[in-house]
Amino acid sequence: MRILVLGAGGVGGYFGGRLAAGGADVTFLVRPGRAAQLRAHGLAIRSPLGDAQVAVQTLLREQAAPGWDAIILACKAYDLDDAIATIRPAAAGALIMPQLNGMRHLEVLDAAFGADNVAGGLTQIGVTMEPDGTIRHLNLTPVFRHGPRRPGQRAGAERLQTELEKGGFGPVLSDSIVLDMWEKFVFLGTVAAMTCLIRATVGQIVRTQEGAALILEVFADCTAAAREAGFPPRERFLAETSRKLTDPDSPMAASMLRDLQRGGAVEAGHIIGDMLARARAAGRPAPLLGAAYAHLQAYEGQR
């Protein structure tokens, strides 16, 4: 099975690199500078789960053409329009599997490629790319889930699962991938809103007088948004997430906070803005989501 991975940054580089190291037929669609870097030094992964240094195949935008079984879309939401234009020449006949945060990208990709060709997927991993191109895996156990959104995608998803297993990162083929994505969106929306708004970790927020109550208020708003969309989170998820969000020792913070602190671009509209709109459609005033979004929009304006 031929797999094209858009991007060789943190997420695409980690999972694509593990696949390449495991012998899968993987090619990275990257910009010229990254392609030169990968040709010269290979793709390096530094991880508590084991390091890797692997030679990889690369492709430039102008070289994109049909012939792929699956395309893994590993980009930030603010790069989605450019990503769509980049993969369009290669998309014919491919199952497109986005690994973006949030939910809004599904509508955009469905409009671009047809809903029958766009599957569901999510990752959870603490990872960053260092200036020399090394993929640095932090301390979060990798999660890679994917699955069909339409019955006709099932066979392709099963074939992809067989190939993904070569990477050794425990991929999961899910029969409820859209619900899985919504649960991640609820979790991420809560953590990103609060850690960016207060500029602190979950534990630091919880240790304040009002912190736990404020986090749970945002969590309730995000949960209401999921219910309004027709994907009520499961009880086990709600219980486990409530515990994580009120842990005074938690070092957890959204990667959006790290992006903000280093002066980088953030997925403000795609994550917080979209969640705010959905929460208000569910009848929730969601003032903390509103404050977090205003804060991030002001940051983007200053930037």
C-alpha positions in Angstrom: 0.0 0.0 0.0 1.4 3.4 -1.0 1.1 6.1 1.6 1.7 9.8 1.1 2.2 11.9 4.2 1.8 15.6 3.8 4.3 17.2 6.1 7.3 15.9 8.0 7.0 18.1 11.1 6.1 16.8 14.5 3.1 14.6 13.9 3.8 13.7 10.3 7.5 13.1 10.9 6.9 10.9 14.0 4.3 8.6 12.7 5.5 8.6 9.1 9.1 8.1 10.3 8.0 5.1 12.4 6.2 3.7 9.3 9.3 4.1 7.2 11.5 2.5 9.8 9.0 -0.4 9.9 9.3 -1.0 6.1 6.1 0.6 4.9 5.9 2.3 1.5 5.8 5.9 2.7 6.7 9.1 0.9 6.7 12.6 2.5 5.2 15.5 0.5 7.3 18.4 1.7 8.7 21.9 0.9 12.1 22.1 -0.9 14.1 23.0 2.3 12.7 20.1 4.3 13.3 17.8 1.3 16.9 18.8 1.1 17.3 18.3 4.9 15.8 14.8 4.7 17.9 13.8 1.7 21.1 14.9 3.5 20.5 13.5 6.9 17.4 11.2 6.9 14.6 11.6 9.3 15.7 11.5 12.9 13.4 10.7 15.8 14.4 11.0 19.5 12.0 9.4 21.8 11.7 7.8 25.2 10.3 4.8 23.3 13.4 4.4 21.2 15.3 6.6 18.7 15.3 6.1 15.0 17.3 7.5 12.0 15.8 6.4 8.7 16.3 7.4 5.1 13.0 8.5 3.6 11.4 9.2 0.2 10.3 12.7 -0.5 8.2 14.5 -3.1 7.8 18.2 -3.9 4.5 19.9 -4.6 5.1 20.2 -8.3 5.8 16.4 -8.5 2.5 15.4 -6.9 0.5 13.0 -9.1 -2.1 10.2 -8.7 -1.0 6.7 -7.6 -1.5 6.7 -3.8 -3.7 4.4 -1.8 -3.9 6.8 1.2 -2.9 10.3 2.0 -2.2 11.2 5.7 -2.8 14.9 6.2 -0.6 16.1 9.0 -0.7 19.9 9.0 -2.0 22.7 11.2 -5.5 24.1 10.5 -4.2 27.4 9.4 -2.3 25.6 6.6 -5.4 23.6 5.5 -6.2 25.6 2.3 -2.6 25.3 1.1 -2.5 21.6 2.0 -5.6 21.0 -0.1 -4.1 22.7 -3.1 -0.8 20.7 -2.5 -2.4 17.3 -2.4 -5.1 17.8 -5.0 -3.0 16.5 -7.9 -2.3 13.3 -5.9 -5.7 12.8 -4.4 -7.5 10.8 -7.2 -8.2 7.3 -5.9 -6.7 7.9 -2.5 -8.4 7.6 0.9 -7.6 10.9 2.6 -7.1 10.7 6.4 -6.7 14.0 8.1 -4.9 14.2 11.5 -5.9 17.7 12.4 -7.3 19.0 15.7 -11.0 19.9 15.9 -13.9 19.1 13.6 -14.3 22.0 11.1 -11.7 20.6 8.7 -14.0 17.7 7.8 -16.5 20.0 6.1 -13.7 21.7 4.2 -12.2 18.5 3.0 -15.5 16.9 2.1 -16.2 20.0 -0.1 -12.8 19.7 -1.7 -12.6 15.9 -2.3 -16.0 14.5 -1.6 -17.2 13.0 1.6 -16.8 9.4 0.3 -13.0 10.0 0.1 -12.4 11.6 3.4 -12.0 9.3 6.5 -11.6 10.2 10.1 -8.6 10.3 12.3 -6.9 11.7 15.3 -3.5 11.6 17.1 -2.5 12.4 20.6 1.2 12.9 21.1 3.6 15.3 22.7 6.1 16.1 19.9 8.0 18.9 18.4 10.5 19.5 15.6 13.8 20.9 16.6 15.6 23.5 14.4 17.8 20.9 12.8 14.8 18.9 11.8 14.9 16.2 14.5 11.5 15.0 15.7 11.6 15.2 19.5 9.0 13.0 21.1 8.2 14.2 24.6 6.5 12.2 27.4 3.0 11.4 26.0 2.3 7.9 24.9 1.4 8.1 21.2 -2.2 7.6 20.1 -3.2 7.1 16.5 -6.8 6.3 15.7 -8.5 6.2 12.3 -11.6 4.8 10.8 -14.3 5.1 8.1 -16.9 7.8 8.1 -18.8 6.0 5.3 -19.5 2.3 4.8 -17.6 2.3 1.5 -14.4 3.3 3.3 -14.2 0.2 5.4 -12.1 -1.9 3.1 -9.6 0.8 2.5 -9.4 1.6 6.2 -8.7 -2.1 7.0 -5.9 -2.2 4.4 -4.5 0.9 5.8 -4.6 -0.6 9.3 -2.5 -3.5 8.2 0.1 -1.1 6.8 0.0 1.2 9.8 0.8 -1.7 12.2 4.3 -1.9 10.7 5.1 1.4 12.5 4.9 -0.2 15.9 2.9 2.7 17.5 -0.3 0.7 18.2 -2.7 2.2 15.6 -6.4 1.7 16.3 -9.0 1.1 13.6 -12.1 2.6 15.2 -15.8 2.0 14.4 -16.7 5.2 16.1 -14.1 7.6 14.8 -16.2 10.7 14.6 -17.3 10.3 18.2 -13.6 9.7 19.1 -12.7 12.9 17.3 -15.5 14.8 19.1 -14.2 13.6 22.5 -10.7 14.8 21.7 -12.2 18.1 20.6 -14.0 18.5 23.9 -10.8 17.7 25.8 -8.6 19.9 23.7 -11.1 22.8 23.6 -11.1 22.8 27.4 -7.4 22.5 27.9 -6.4 24.9 25.1 -8.9 27.6 26.2 -7.9 27.5 29.9 -4.2 27.0 29.6 -3.9 29.8 27.0 -6.2 32.2 28.8 -4.4 31.8 32.1 -1.0 31.0 30.7 -0.4 28.1 33.1 -0.6 24.3 33.2 -3.8 22.5 34.3 -2.2 21.8 37.7 -1.2 25.4 38.3 -4.8 26.5 37.4 -6.4 23.9 39.7 -4.2 25.0 42.6 -5.8 28.4 42.5 -9.0 29.2 44.5 -11.4 29.2 41.6 -9.3 27.2 39.0 -11.0 23.8 39.2 -14.5 25.3 39.0 -13.5 27.4 36.0 -12.0 24.4 34.1 -15.1 22.3 34.7 -17.3 25.2 33.5 -15.5 25.2 30.2 -15.6 21.4 30.0 -19.4 21.6 30.5 -19.7 24.1 27.6 -17.6 21.9 25.3 -19.6 18.8 26.3 -22.8 20.6 25.5 -21.4 21.5 22.0 -20.7 17.8 21.3 -24.2 16.8 22.4 -25.7 19.5 20.2 -23.8 18.1 17.2 -25.2 14.6 17.9 -22.1 13.1 19.4 -22.7 13.0 23.2 -19.4 12.0 24.9 -19.4 8.6 26.7 -19.7 8.4 30.4 -16.2 6.8 30.8 -14.7 9.7 28.9 -16.5 12.3 31.0 -15.4 10.7 34.3 -11.7 10.2 33.2 -11.5 13.7 31.7 -13.0 15.3 34.8 -10.4 13.7 36.9 -7.5 14.8 34.6 -8.8 18.4 34.4 -9.0 18.7 38.2 -5.6 17.1 39.1 -3.6 19.6 41.1 -0.3 17.9 40.1 -1.0 17.8 36.3 1.8 19.3 34.2 -0.6 19.3 31.2 -0.9 22.2 28.9 -2.1 22.5 25.3 0.5 22.7 22.5 -1.3 25.9 21.5 0.1 27.5 24.7 3.6 26.5 23.6 3.0 28.0 20.2 1.7 31.2 21.8 4.7 31.4 24.2 7.2 31.1 21.4 5.3 33.7 19.3 4.1 31.2 16.7 0.8 30.9 14.8 -2.1 29.3 16.7 -5.2 27.5 15.7 -7.5 29.9 17.5 -10.4 30.0 15.1 -10.3 26.4 14.2 -10.3 25.2 17.8 -11.6 27.9 20.2 -13.6 30.0 17.8 -15.4 26.9 16.4 -16.0 25.5 19.8 -17.4 28.8 21.0 -19.8 29.0 18.1 -21.0 25.4 18.7 -21.4 25.9 22.4 -23.6 29.0 21.9 -25.6 27.1 19.3 -26.3 24.7 22.1 -27.6 27.5 24.3 -24.5 28.0 26.4 -23.3 31.6 27.0 -19.7 30.2 27.3 -18.1 33.3 28.7 -14.7 31.7 29.4 -14.5 30.3 25.8 -15.4 33.8 24.6 -12.6 35.3 26.8 -10.1 32.7 25.6 -11.0 33.4 22.0 -10.7 37.2 22.4 -7.3 36.7 24.1 -6.1 34.6 21.2 -7.5 36.9 18.5 -5.7 39.8 20.2 -2.5 37.8 20.2 -2.9 37.1 16.5 -3.5 40.8 15.8 -0.4 41.7 17.7 1.6 39.1 15.8 
